[in-house]
């Protein structure tokens, strides 16, 4: 499992980090990635838009509303 912690990053920097990491991981095969966003709904919306652009599946676990879990499966 991969994990990205976006705390302390500016939104632009955070989005570039997420994009680089998810695209690199997807080249290696199926993966699960935790993206720690904190409670910023603005940042979460930007990450959702990015993930939707690349058609990645994701969800926010009920136990941690400051995290997005991306589940990439080739099938």
Residue frames as a rotation matrix with the C-alpha (Angstrom) as fourth column:
UNK 1
0.582 0.813 0.000 0.00
0.813 -0.582 0.000 0.00
0.000 0.000 -1.000 0.00
UNK 2
-0.462 -0.671 0.580 1.18
0.670 -0.693 -0.268 3.49
0.581 0.264 0.769 -0.85
UNK 3
0.435 0.574 -0.694 0.61
0.866 -0.477 0.149 6.58
-0.245 -0.666 -0.705 1.29
UNK 4
-0.400 -0.467 0.789 0.92
0.583 -0.794 -0.175 10.28
0.707 0.390 0.590 0.50
UNK 5
0.107 0.383 -0.918 0.67
0.925 -0.376 -0.049 12.85
-0.363 -0.844 -0.395 3.28
UNK 6
0.017 -0.002 1.000 -0.26
0.755 -0.656 -0.014 16.26
0.656 0.755 -0.010 1.89
UNK 7
0.776 0.236 -0.585 -0.09
0.605 -0.543 0.583 18.16
-0.181 -0.806 -0.563 5.20
UNK 8
0.220 -0.704 -0.675 1.92
0.245 -0.630 0.737 21.35
-0.944 -0.328 0.034 4.89
UNK 9
-0.672 -0.436 0.598 1.88
0.663 0.006 0.749 21.40
-0.330 0.900 0.284 1.07
UNK 10
-0.531 0.505 -0.681 0.35
-0.572 -0.806 -0.151 24.14
-0.625 0.309 0.717 -1.02
UNK 11
0.404 0.825 0.395 -2.56
-0.248 0.515 -0.821 22.85
-0.881 0.233 0.412 -3.10
UNK 12
0.705 -0.179 -0.686 -0.70
-0.703 -0.055 -0.709 23.11
0.089 0.982 -0.165 -6.40
UNK 13
-0.396 -0.918 0.013 2.29
-0.890 0.380 -0.253 21.22
0.227 -0.112 -0.967 -4.99
UNK 14
-0.385 0.334 0.861 -0.03
-0.480 0.724 -0.495 18.62
-0.788 -0.604 -0.119 -3.43
UNK 15
0.697 0.715 -0.053 -1.86
-0.383 0.309 -0.871 17.99
-0.607 0.627 0.489 -6.71
UNK 16
0.367 -0.654 -0.661 1.41
-0.839 0.075 -0.540 17.55
0.403 0.752 -0.521 -8.61
UNK 17
-0.623 -0.596 0.507 2.59
-0.772 0.574 -0.273 15.08
-0.128 -0.561 -0.818 -5.97
UNK 18
0.022 0.729 0.684 -0.66
-0.336 0.650 -0.682 13.08
-0.942 -0.215 0.259 -6.18
UNK 19
0.810 0.309 -0.498 -0.61
-0.545 0.085 -0.834 13.06
-0.216 0.947 0.237 -9.98
UNK 20
-0.024 -0.915 -0.403 3.04
-0.910 0.187 -0.370 11.96
0.414 0.358 -0.837 -10.16
UNK 21
-0.678 -0.313 0.666 2.60
-0.654 0.670 -0.351 9.22
-0.336 -0.673 -0.658 -7.56
UNK 22
0.211 0.817 0.536 -0.66
-0.327 0.576 -0.749 7.72
-0.921 -0.017 0.389 -8.86
UNK 23
0.780 0.044 -0.624 0.54
-0.626 0.081 -0.776 7.67
0.016 0.996 0.091 -12.45
UNK 24
-0.288 -0.946 -0.150 3.88
-0.887 0.323 -0.329 6.09
0.360 0.038 -0.932 -11.45
UNK 25
-0.548 0.127 0.827 2.13
-0.529 0.713 -0.460 3.48
-0.648 -0.689 -0.323 -9.28
UNK 26
0.528 0.847 0.056 -0.36
-0.460 0.341 -0.820 2.63
-0.714 0.408 0.570 -12.03
UNK 27
0.345 -0.501 -0.794 2.52
-0.873 0.139 -0.467 1.73
0.344 0.855 -0.389 -14.34
UNK 28
-0.697 -0.689 0.199 3.56
-0.704 0.605 -0.372 -0.99
0.136 -0.399 -0.907 -11.88
UNK 29
-0.670 0.531 -0.518 0.15
0.314 0.836 0.451 -2.67
0.672 0.139 -0.727 -11.66
UNK 30
0.394 0.919 -0.017 -2.80
0.348 -0.132 0.928 -2.73
0.851 -0.372 -0.372 -9.25
UNK 31
-0.756 -0.639 -0.138 -2.41
0.383 -0.262 -0.886 -0.71
0.530 -0.723 0.443 -6.06
UNK 32
0.575 0.772 -0.271 -4.15
0.735 -0.342 0.585 0.85
0.359 -0.536 -0.764 -3.08
UNK 33
-0.566 -0.756 0.330 -3.03
0.542 -0.642 -0.542 4.33
0.622 -0.128 0.773 -2.08
UNK 34
0.358 0.587 -0.726 -3.98
0.921 -0.348 0.173 6.41
-0.151 -0.731 -0.666 0.94
UNK 35
-0.350 -0.385 0.854 -3.94
0.494 -0.850 -0.181 10.15
0.796 0.359 0.488 0.34
UNK 36
-0.101 0.230 -0.968 -3.92
0.966 -0.209 -0.151 12.09
-0.237 -0.950 -0.201 3.60
UNK 37
-0.174 0.138 0.975 -5.59
0.585 -0.782 0.216 15.45
0.792 0.608 0.055 2.94
UNK 38
-0.954 0.026 -0.299 -6.62
0.248 -0.492 -0.834 16.55
-0.169 -0.870 0.463 6.39
UNK 39
-0.203 0.970 -0.137 -9.96
0.712 0.051 -0.701 18.29
-0.672 -0.240 -0.700 6.72
UNK 40
-0.600 -0.057 -0.798 -9.60
-0.349 -0.879 0.325 20.63
-0.719 0.474 0.508 3.75
UNK 41
0.259 0.779 0.571 -12.70
0.375 0.463 -0.803 20.09
-0.890 0.422 -0.173 1.64
UNK 42
0.698 -0.081 -0.712 -11.20
-0.581 -0.645 -0.497 22.41
-0.419 0.760 -0.497 -0.98
UNK 43
-0.397 -0.904 -0.162 -8.10
-0.877 0.320 0.359 20.22
-0.272 0.285 -0.919 -1.36
UNK 44
-0.480 0.271 0.834 -10.22
0.070 0.960 -0.271 17.06
-0.874 -0.072 -0.480 -1.33
UNK 45
0.635 0.770 -0.059 -12.39
0.048 -0.115 -0.992 18.43
-0.771 0.627 -0.110 -4.14
UNK 46
0.388 -0.588 -0.709 -9.29
-0.902 -0.400 -0.162 19.23
-0.189 0.703 -0.686 -6.19
UNK 47
-0.689 -0.627 0.365 -7.92
-0.568 0.779 0.265 15.71
-0.450 -0.025 -0.893 -5.62
UNK 48
-0.013 0.774 0.633 -11.32
0.193 0.623 -0.758 14.21
-0.981 0.113 -0.158 -6.58
UNK 49
0.760 0.301 -0.577 -11.27
-0.421 -0.450 -0.788 16.17
-0.496 0.841 -0.215 -9.83
UNK 50
-0.136 -0.909 -0.395 -7.75
-0.984 0.078 0.159 14.92
-0.113 0.410 -0.905 -10.60
UNK 51
-0.700 -0.108 0.706 -8.67
-0.225 0.972 -0.074 11.30
-0.678 -0.210 -0.704 -9.81
UNK 52
0.360 0.906 0.224 -11.83
0.108 0.198 -0.974 11.56
-0.927 0.375 -0.027 -11.92
UNK 53
0.456 -0.267 -0.849 -9.79
-0.821 -0.495 -0.286 12.93
-0.344 0.827 -0.445 -14.82
UNK 54
-0.544 -0.754 -0.369 -7.71
-0.826 0.558 0.076 9.73
0.148 0.346 -0.926 -14.84
UNK 55
0.289 0.841 -0.457 -10.74
-0.660 0.521 0.541 7.56
0.693 0.146 0.706 -13.98
UNK 56
-0.794 -0.523 -0.309 -9.32
-0.075 0.589 -0.804 6.20
0.603 -0.615 -0.507 -10.72
UNK 57
0.346 0.876 -0.337 -11.77
0.261 0.256 0.931 4.69
0.901 -0.410 -0.140 -8.23
UNK 58
-0.787 -0.599 0.143 -11.64
0.067 -0.314 -0.947 6.18
0.613 -0.736 0.288 -4.74
UNK 59
0.414 0.892 -0.179 -13.57
0.424 -0.015 0.906 6.61
0.806 -0.451 -0.385 -1.51
UNK 60
-0.324 -0.405 0.855 -13.35
-0.634 -0.578 -0.514 8.37
0.702 -0.709 -0.070 1.85
UNK 61
-0.486 0.144 -0.862 -13.38
0.485 0.865 -0.129 5.87
0.727 -0.481 -0.490 4.72
UNK 62
0.537 0.804 0.255 -15.99
0.149 -0.388 0.910 6.61
0.830 -0.451 -0.328 7.40
UNK 63
0.671 -0.321 -0.668 -13.31
0.740 0.241 0.628 6.15
-0.041 -0.916 0.399 10.06
UNK 64
-0.273 -0.803 -0.529 -11.09
0.592 -0.574 0.565 8.94
-0.758 -0.159 0.633 8.66
UNK 65
0.707 0.685 0.177 -12.74
0.581 -0.420 -0.697 11.79
-0.403 0.596 -0.695 6.77
UNK 66
0.590 -0.587 -0.555 -9.33
-0.552 -0.794 0.253 13.40
-0.589 0.157 -0.793 6.14
UNK 67
-0.541 -0.756 0.369 -8.19
-0.264 0.569 0.779 10.55
-0.799 0.324 -0.507 3.88
UNK 68
0.491 0.582 -0.648 -8.93
-0.846 0.141 -0.515 9.44
-0.208 0.801 0.561 0.34
UNK 69
-0.165 -0.496 0.852 -8.30
-0.158 0.866 0.474 5.80
-0.974 -0.056 -0.221 -0.56
UNK 70
0.160 0.109 -0.981 -7.55
-0.980 -0.102 -0.171 5.10
-0.119 0.989 0.090 -4.23
UNK 71
0.067 -0.065 0.996 -8.07
-0.122 0.990 0.073 1.54
-0.990 -0.127 0.059 -5.42
UNK 72
0.116 -0.118 -0.986 -6.57
-0.974 -0.208 -0.090 0.86
-0.194 0.971 -0.139 -8.83
UNK 73
-0.057 -0.049 0.997 -7.22
-0.025 0.999 0.048 -2.51
-0.998 -0.022 -0.058 -10.37
UNK 74
-0.809 -0.393 -0.438 -6.43
-0.418 -0.138 0.898 -3.41
-0.413 0.909 -0.052 -13.98
UNK 75
-0.806 0.524 0.275 -9.56
0.589 0.761 0.273 -5.53
-0.067 0.382 -0.922 -14.39
